[in-house]
Amino acid sequence: MFPVTYRVNAAGHIEVGGCDLVELARAHGTPLYVYDEATVRQRASEYVAAMGGAGQVLYSAKAFASPRFLRVVAEEGLGLDVVSAGELHLALKSDFPTDRIHFLGNNKSIEDLQAAYRAGATIVIDGDHEFDLLRQVVPDGRRAAVMLRLSPGIKPDTHDHISTGQLDSKFGFSIESGAARRAVETALQHPRLELVGLHSHIGSQIFALRAYEDAMDIMLGLLAQLRDELGFEPRRLGAGGGLGIAYTRDDDPPTPRHFVETVLHALTTGCARRGLKTPELVVEPGRSIAGPAGMALYTVGSIKDIPGVRRYIAVDGGMGDNIRPKLYGARYEAFLASGPDRATNGKVTIAGKYCESTDILITDIEMPSLKPGDVIAVPAAGAYCLAMASNYNGMPRPEVLLLRDGEATVMRRRETLDDLLAAEIF
Ligand SMILES: Cc1ncc(COP(=O)(O)O)c(C=O)c1O
């Protein structure tokens, strides 16, 4: 749940990356998001080491992206999965190596595809419409490197809203319905495409690796069919991202190494059994790299007691910087940054400051006694929090720091009130 450098320092405060979080909150204001560089490097390098020479690890930019963060990811040797011209623009401005970028998305516009082709990214085609658009995008006599996103018909054990690989999904060509096979034929006959691989992604926040073994089995069944019927064997096979992380002390997810080893084993044994050449494996984790590295800091403001009912502790952020509790029913832990080990004083509910009664970050959590001005730290807040942040209620988005060896570098400044007006025409 905590970054690898987490400790309680001599002052009794939470320290991450050698920095005292209470001091950071005081100096930079809250809400504040901090990322521990050592955790990002540890998670990323664990993926790369487990993969060895068997394939490629891409970081999924949708989990969280900022130039300095992407630099760390690139230094660890990862590629990048982007899903829009906006994410690609950020990657290019961050000097991310373009030959390591894959461009995904279920409804890419012609502008998205033009940007992806110009950048030299591998385009992961998600639907038939893209075959037509790519005729317009790729010049005569040239071929764009593409993969096809397939839907293996697997429903992993995770929240419905983050399950993507089942038949009834907006993503990918279904294997079960025959659409995947037809898409492979179309891609092979397309004059402007070079089909380099097939891809799948079954969902997110997955703990039971069995779902990946099942998906691999289905993908390899199709590969054998494609070899026998079309003489086609892909060079790359994508197994997606989706490895879960610990949000609470009860969560016990597999490690990145365990994930990669399981998928690789399913790939190599499945290929051997079917007499297939083993393609390069591509995985694209997001949450399991950014999630445990990030913590959110809030300051306690108003406290409302409803005797016998509930004690609300309101903080200065909420659904604008973390929509996950409301979107997926996500559960978090919270700690008093100035005394994480202090004895608890009963259950409270941590509310945000947005004008919605549903703006609750954590319902019924045991906390020590809290007073206005206290700083609360929420671990495992590095993925899909800031990435989905909004300016709802006219709230500027938080500042973001990268912490390393006692130094805090501002990765993204706090938005100003004028930033909120940047696109308005007066
Ligand atoms: C296609 C694709 N790849 C990778 C990811 C990253 O998943 P995660 O952050 O769970 O690792 C996602 C997220 O939903 C995705 O849609």
The ligand as an SDF file (V2000), in Angstrom:
LIG
                    3D

 16 16  0  0  0  0  0  0  0  0999 V2000
   -5.8270   -1.1220  -23.2710 C   0  0  0  0  0  0  0  0  0  0  0  0
   -5.3260   -0.8780  -21.9070 C   0  0  0  0  0  0  0  0  0  0  0  0
   -4.0620   -1.1990  -21.6130 N   0  0  0  0  0  0  0  0  0  0  0  0
   -3.5540   -0.9870  -20.3820 C   0  0  0  0  0  0  0  0  0  0  0  0
   -4.3190   -0.4400  -19.3720 C   0  0  0  0  0  0  0  0  0  0  0  0
   -3.7080   -0.2220  -18.0310 C   0  0  0  0  0  0  0  0  0  0  0  0
   -4.3510   -0.9530  -17.0760 O   0  0  0  0  0  0  0  0  0  0  0  0
   -3.8200   -0.9220  -15.5650 P   0  0  0  0  0  0  0  0  0  0  0  0
   -3.6450    0.5080  -15.1960 O   0  0  0  0  0  0  0  0  0  0  0  0
   -4.8860   -1.5790  -14.7960 O   0  0  0  0  0  0  0  0  0  0  0  0
   -2.5310   -1.6830  -15.5450 O   0  0  0  0  0  0  0  0  0  0  0  0
   -5.6490   -0.1030  -19.6360 C   0  0  0  0  0  0  0  0  0  0  0  0
   -6.5000    0.4570  -18.5620 C   0  0  0  0  0  0  0  0  0  0  0  0
   -7.6600    0.3140  -18.4760 O   0  0  0  0  0  0  0  0  0  0  0  0
   -6.1650   -0.3160  -20.9360 C   0  0  0  0  0  0  0  0  0  0  0  0
   -7.4210    0.0070  -21.2460 O   0  0  0  0  0  0  0  0  0  0  0  0
  1  2  1  0
  2  3  1  0
  2 15  2  0
  3  4  2  0
  4  5  1  0
  5  6  1  0
  5 12  2  0
  6  7  1  0
  7  8  1  0
  8  9  2  0
  8 10  1  0
  8 11  1  0
 12 13  1  0
 12 15  1  0
 13 14  2  0
 15 16  1  0
M  END
$$$$
